[in-house]
Amino acid sequence: MFRRKRHRRKAGACFHCPVGKTPPCPLSDCPEKARVRVVSNPDRQTLELGIYPGSLVKVFKNHLGDPNLVVGIGDSRFILDRSLARNIKVG
């Protein structure tokens, strides 16, 4: 009866940017500790890991000099090559 209304963000909207204002960018360009939603993922290998469009991804480690970055989906953590992360578009 007296429930609070939850405000939903649009799918593909970045959590640290205004709602719906960011164009899709590669996952490799996201800063550390960013929580983003996957917009498109053409790679089959990462789809099997659970990185599918609409899933929430948190970036744990993304240093410019490193060839890999560490991302988390749910309770799982994955190390992705930077070339794979470049193909995954997030918003």
Rosetta blueprint (number, residue, H / E / L):
1 M L
2 F L
3 R L
4 R L
5 K L
6 R L
7 H L
8 R L
9 R L
10 K L
11 A L
12 G L
13 A L
14 C L
15 F L
16 H L
17 C L
18 P L
19 V L
20 G L
21 K L
22 T L
23 P L
24 P L
25 C E
26 P E
27 L H
28 S H
29 D H
30 C L
31 P L
32 E L
33 K L
34 A L
35 R E
36 V E
37 R E
38 V E
39 V E
40 S E
41 N L
42 P L
43 D L
44 R H
45 Q H
46 T H
47 L H
48 E H
49 L H
50 G L
51 I L
52 Y L
53 P L
54 G L
55 S L
56 L E
57 V E
58 K E
59 V E
60 F E
61 K E
62 N L
63 H L
64 L L
65 G L
66 D L
67 P L
68 N E
69 L E
70 V E
71 V E
72 G E
73 I E
74 G L
75 D L
76 S E
77 R E
78 F E
79 I E
80 L E
81 D E
82 R H
83 S H
84 L H
85 A H
86 R H
87 N H
88 I L
89 K E
90 V E
91 G L
